[in-house]
Amino acid sequence: MLATFHMWYGRNPVYTLAQSIPLMLTATYLLRIHGRDLGAVVAGIAMLAGVLSHIVIAGGNVLIVIGAAPGLQLYRAASIDLLIFLFASVVWNFGFLISAVERLRTEVERLANEDELTGIANRRLFMKHLSSVCKTAHGGQGFSLLLFDLDSFKTINDKYGHAAGDAALKHVADLITRQLGQGDVFARLGGDEFSLLMIGADVNDAEAIAKRIVGEVGSTPLHWGALQVPLSVSIGIVSRGPSGLNPEILLDSADRALYETKRRGRNGYTVFEATDTESNVIHLAKFSPSGSAAGS
């Protein structure tokens, strides 16, 4: 700028280049890293338009400076370039606004659908998935619903404090999450109650995952300070039946099976089975870490 201060045709390429380089780098970053973000795409394209306009004017000024086109008149073109650049700056700021609004919307949606303590889905999101599956399951697609309770949770809170209770919930949620497959919906419904929706899984698949979860939780105590706090879960299982396509009925059936698990000593699972004629049959299939099973 100092070398070309008294020559407008020399100054113009310098300051347009100084504006264009950071804009080009920013546009490249936005389009490559955030190419799926509409606001980033709008901002990036607007920046490239501003840079292109600058390049045209800078190129003409360079031709004048080097004597290749000494009679070239660029004052009107420079005014147009300025208008284009100002309009492009408005557009890319609008793009950043779109990105900010979209990120805020995504964050609000995440907070509305995520359990604050464990980071998994909350009851609202789980019921949304369950209702959707029930509506589309008439075509014959199977699914299973598992309802969990952390055994003796009140005792943990009373004995070790609520911080330990929160740690136990997060610990169990993490252990269960590791056992899940793609497409499974795992949620905390409230308190120490969790639920798992396994789409495309029959009762055998549900029993297999319940057995693994009971074993994993029972063999992995919570480390709380210098203490090891033993944990266990009780599970109620219900699979899609001919008349079991109501979300509330399914949850109630799983809850009844869960209560049966607790009645029989906790630390295991019970399967609720409904038939066309018997909608209240409970199949007492129970698993314990020792490997014993009981049925009636």
C-alpha positions as CSV (number, residue, x, y, z in Angstrom):
1,M,0.0,0.0,0.0
2,L,2.9,2.4,0.8
3,A,4.6,1.6,-2.5
4,T,1.5,2.3,-4.5
5,F,-0.1,5.0,-2.3
6,H,-0.1,7.7,-5.0
7,M,-1.3,5.3,-7.7
8,W,-5.0,4.2,-7.4
9,Y,-4.5,1.5,-10.0
10,G,-1.7,0.1,-7.9
11,R,-3.5,0.4,-4.5
12,N,-6.6,-1.4,-5.7
13,P,-5.1,-4.8,-6.3
14,V,-3.3,-4.7,-2.9
15,Y,-6.4,-4.0,-0.7
16,T,-8.7,-6.3,-2.8
17,L,-6.1,-9.1,-2.4
18,A,-6.0,-8.3,1.4
19,Q,-9.8,-8.7,1.6
20,S,-10.0,-11.7,-0.8
21,I,-7.5,-14.0,0.8
22,P,-9.2,-14.4,4.2
23,L,-12.6,-14.6,2.5
24,M,-11.4,-17.3,0.2
25,L,-9.9,-19.3,3.1
26,T,-13.1,-18.9,5.1
27,A,-15.4,-19.9,2.2
28,T,-13.2,-23.0,1.6
29,Y,-13.5,-23.9,5.2
30,L,-17.3,-23.4,5.3
31,L,-17.9,-25.4,2.1
32,R,-15.5,-28.3,2.9
33,I,-16.1,-28.7,6.6
34,H,-19.8,-27.5,7.0
35,G,-21.0,-28.4,3.5
36,R,-24.3,-29.8,4.9
37,D,-25.1,-26.6,6.8
38,L,-27.4,-24.4,4.6
39,G,-26.2,-21.2,6.3
40,A,-22.6,-22.2,5.8
41,V,-23.2,-22.9,2.1
42,V,-25.0,-19.5,1.7
43,A,-22.2,-17.6,3.4
44,G,-19.5,-19.5,1.5
45,I,-21.1,-18.8,-1.9
46,A,-21.6,-15.1,-1.1
47,M,-18.0,-14.8,-0.1
48,L,-16.8,-16.4,-3.3
49,A,-19.0,-14.0,-5.3
50,G,-17.4,-11.1,-3.4
51,V,-13.9,-12.5,-4.1
52,L,-14.7,-13.1,-7.8
53,S,-15.9,-9.5,-8.2
54,H,-12.7,-8.2,-6.5
55,I,-10.5,-10.4,-8.7
56,V,-12.1,-8.9,-11.9
57,I,-11.4,-5.4,-10.8
58,A,-7.9,-6.2,-9.4
59,G,-7.0,-8.0,-12.7
60,G,-8.0,-4.9,-14.7
61,N,-5.9,-2.6,-12.5
62,V,-2.9,-5.0,-12.8
63,L,-3.2,-4.7,-16.6
64,I,-3.2,-0.9,-16.4
65,V,-0.2,-0.9,-14.0
66,I,1.9,-3.2,-16.2
67,G,1.0,-1.2,-19.3
68,A,-1.0,-4.0,-21.0
69,A,-4.2,-1.9,-21.2
70,P,-3.3,1.6,-20.2
71,G,-6.5,3.1,-21.6
72,L,-8.8,0.8,-19.6
73,Q,-11.4,2.7,-17.6
74,L,-12.5,1.0,-14.4
75,Y,-14.2,3.6,-12.3
76,R,-17.7,2.5,-13.1
77,A,-16.7,-1.1,-12.8
78,A,-15.1,-0.4,-9.4
79,S,-18.4,1.1,-8.3
80,I,-20.3,-2.0,-9.4
81,D,-17.7,-4.1,-7.6
82,L,-18.3,-2.2,-4.4
83,L,-22.0,-2.7,-4.6
84,I,-21.6,-6.4,-5.3
85,F,-19.2,-6.8,-2.4
86,L,-21.5,-4.9,0.0
87,F,-24.5,-7.1,-1.1
88,A,-22.4,-10.2,-0.8
89,S,-21.4,-9.2,2.8
90,V,-25.1,-8.8,3.7
91,V,-25.8,-12.3,2.2
92,W,-22.9,-14.0,4.0
93,N,-24.0,-12.4,7.3
94,F,-27.5,-13.7,6.6
95,G,-25.9,-17.2,6.1
96,F,-24.2,-17.0,9.5
97,L,-27.6,-16.0,11.0
98,I,-29.2,-19.1,9.4
99,S,-26.4,-21.3,10.9
100,A,-26.8,-19.7,14.3
101,V,-30.6,-20.3,14.3
102,E,-30.2,-23.9,13.0
103,R,-27.6,-24.6,15.7
104,L,-29.9,-23.1,18.4
105,R,-32.8,-25.2,17.0
106,T,-30.7,-28.3,17.1
107,E,-29.6,-27.6,20.6
108,V,-33.2,-27.0,21.8
109,E,-34.3,-30.2,20.1
110,R,-31.4,-32.1,21.8
111,L,-32.3,-30.7,25.2
112,A,-35.9,-31.6,24.7
113,N,-35.1,-35.2,23.7
114,E,-32.1,-36.0,25.8
115,D,-31.9,-37.1,29.4
116,E,-29.8,-34.5,31.2
117,L,-28.1,-36.9,33.6
118,T,-27.2,-39.8,31.4
119,G,-27.1,-38.3,27.9
120,I,-29.4,-41.0,26.5
121,A,-32.9,-40.4,25.1
122,N,-35.6,-39.2,27.5
123,R,-39.2,-40.4,27.9
124,R,-40.5,-37.9,25.3
125,L,-38.3,-39.2,22.6
126,F,-38.8,-42.8,23.5
127,M,-42.6,-42.5,23.4
128,K,-42.3,-40.9,20.0
129,H,-40.3,-43.8,18.7
130,L,-42.6,-46.4,20.4
131,S,-45.8,-44.7,19.0
132,S,-44.2,-44.6,15.5
133,V,-43.3,-48.3,15.7
134,C,-46.7,-49.3,16.9
135,K,-48.3,-47.4,14.0
136,T,-46.2,-49.1,11.4
137,A,-46.0,-52.5,12.9
138,H,-49.3,-53.7,11.4
139,G,-47.4,-54.9,8.4
140,G,-45.8,-57.7,10.5
141,Q,-42.5,-56.1,11.6
142,G,-41.6,-57.4,15.1
143,F,-40.2,-55.5,18.0
144,S,-39.5,-56.0,21.6
145,L,-39.8,-53.6,24.6
146,L,-37.6,-54.0,27.7
147,L,-38.3,-52.1,30.9
148,F,-35.5,-51.8,33.5
149,D,-35.3,-50.9,37.1
150,L,-32.1,-50.4,39.1
151,D,-32.5,-52.7,42.1
152,S,-32.3,-51.1,45.6
153,F,-31.8,-47.7,44.1
154,K,-33.3,-46.0,47.2
155,T,-30.8,-47.9,49.4
156,I,-27.9,-46.6,47.3
157,N,-29.2,-43.0,47.7
158,D,-29.8,-43.4,51.5
159,K,-26.5,-45.2,52.2
160,Y,-24.0,-43.3,49.9
161,G,-25.9,-40.1,49.0
162,H,-27.6,-38.8,45.9
163,A,-24.4,-38.1,44.1
164,A,-23.6,-41.9,44.3
165,G,-27.2,-42.6,43.1
166,D,-26.6,-40.3,40.0
167,A,-23.3,-42.0,39.4
168,A,-25.0,-45.4,39.6
169,L,-27.6,-44.3,37.0
170,K,-24.9,-43.1,34.6
171,H,-22.8,-46.2,35.2
172,V,-25.7,-48.6,34.4
173,A,-26.8,-46.5,31.4
174,D,-23.2,-46.7,30.0
175,L,-23.1,-50.5,30.6
176,I,-26.4,-51.1,28.8
177,T,-25.5,-48.8,25.9
178,R,-22.5,-50.9,25.2
179,Q,-24.7,-54.0,24.7
180,L,-27.0,-52.3,22.2
181,G,-27.2,-52.8,18.4
182,Q,-27.7,-50.2,15.7
183,G,-31.3,-49.0,15.6
184,D,-32.0,-49.8,19.3
185,V,-33.7,-47.0,21.2
186,F,-32.5,-46.8,24.8
187,A,-34.0,-44.2,27.1
188,R,-34.3,-43.1,30.7
189,L,-38.0,-42.8,31.5
190,G,-37.5,-41.2,34.9
191,G,-35.9,-42.0,38.3
192,D,-34.1,-45.3,38.1
193,E,-36.4,-46.6,35.3
194,F,-35.0,-47.2,31.8
195,S,-36.5,-48.7,28.6
196,L,-35.2,-50.3,25.5
197,L,-37.0,-50.6,22.2
198,M,-35.5,-53.2,19.9
199,I,-37.0,-53.0,16.4
200,G,-37.0,-56.2,14.4
201,A,-36.2,-58.3,17.5
202,D,-38.4,-61.2,18.7
203,V,-38.7,-62.5,22.2
204,N,-35.6,-64.7,21.9
205,D,-33.5,-61.7,20.8
206,A,-34.9,-59.7,23.8
207,E,-34.2,-62.5,26.3
208,A,-30.6,-62.8,24.9
209,I,-29.9,-59.1,25.4
210,A,-31.6,-59.1,28.8
211,K,-29.4,-62.0,29.9
212,R,-26.2,-60.1,28.8
213,I,-27.3,-56.9,30.5
214,V,-28.1,-58.6,33.8
215,G,-24.8,-60.4,33.7
216,E,-22.8,-57.2,32.7
217,V,-24.4,-55.0,35.4
218,G,-24.1,-57.7,38.1
219,S,-20.4,-58.3,37.3
220,T,-19.4,-54.6,37.0
221,P,-19.8,-52.8,40.4
222,L,-19.8,-49.0,40.7
223,H,-16.5,-47.6,42.0
224,W,-17.4,-44.9,44.4
225,G,-14.4,-43.5,46.1
226,A,-12.6,-46.4,47.8
227,L,-15.9,-48.4,47.7
228,Q,-17.3,-50.9,45.3
229,V,-21.0,-50.7,45.2
230,P,-22.7,-53.8,43.8
231,L,-25.5,-53.2,41.3
232,S,-28.2,-55.3,39.6
233,V,-31.2,-54.7,37.4
234,S,-34.6,-56.1,37.1
235,I,-36.1,-56.3,33.6
236,G,-39.6,-56.8,32.2
237,I,-39.9,-57.9,28.5
238,V,-42.8,-57.7,26.1
239,S,-42.7,-58.5,22.4
240,R,-45.2,-57.4,19.7
241,G,-48.3,-59.5,19.8
242,P,-51.5,-59.7,17.7
243,S,-53.2,-57.2,20.0
244,G,-50.1,-55.5,21.5
245,L,-49.8,-52.4,19.3
246,N,-50.9,-49.8,21.9
247,P,-47.9,-48.0,23.4
248,E,-49.5,-47.6,26.9
249,I,-50.6,-51.3,26.9
250,L,-47.1,-52.4,25.9
251,L,-45.5,-50.3,28.7
252,D,-48.1,-51.6,31.2
253,S,-47.4,-55.2,30.1
254,A,-43.6,-54.7,30.4
255,D,-44.1,-53.0,33.8
256,R,-46.2,-56.0,35.0
257,A,-43.4,-58.4,33.9
258,L,-40.8,-56.1,35.6
259,Y,-42.9,-56.2,38.9
260,E,-42.9,-60.0,38.6
261,T,-39.1,-60.0,38.4
262,K,-38.9,-57.9,41.5
263,R,-41.4,-60.2,43.3
264,R,-39.2,-63.2,42.5
265,G,-36.1,-61.7,44.0
266,R,-34.8,-59.1,41.4
267,N,-31.6,-59.4,39.4
268,G,-33.2,-61.0,36.3
269,Y,-35.9,-60.7,33.7
270,T,-39.5,-61.9,33.1
271,V,-41.2,-62.2,29.8
272,F,-44.8,-61.1,29.3
273,E,-46.5,-63.1,26.6
274,A,-49.9,-62.2,25.2
275,T,-52.0,-64.4,22.9
276,D,-55.2,-63.8,20.9
277,T,-57.3,-65.3,23.7
278,E,-55.1,-64.7,26.7
279,S,-53.8,-61.1,26.9
280,N,-52.7,-61.4,30.5
281,V,-50.4,-64.4,30.5
282,I,-47.0,-63.9,32.1
283,H,-44.2,-66.3,31.1
284,L,-41.9,-66.6,34.1
285,A,-38.5,-66.9,32.5
286,K,-35.9,-65.7,34.9
287,F,-32.2,-65.4,34.6
288,S,-29.7,-65.0,37.4
289,P,-25.9,-64.5,37.3
290,S,-25.4,-67.9,38.8
291,G,-26.9,-69.3,35.7
292,S,-30.0,-70.8,37.3
293,A,-33.4,-70.4,35.5
294,A,-36.9,-70.9,36.5
295,G,-40.2,-71.1,34.6
296,S,-43.8,-71.7,35.2
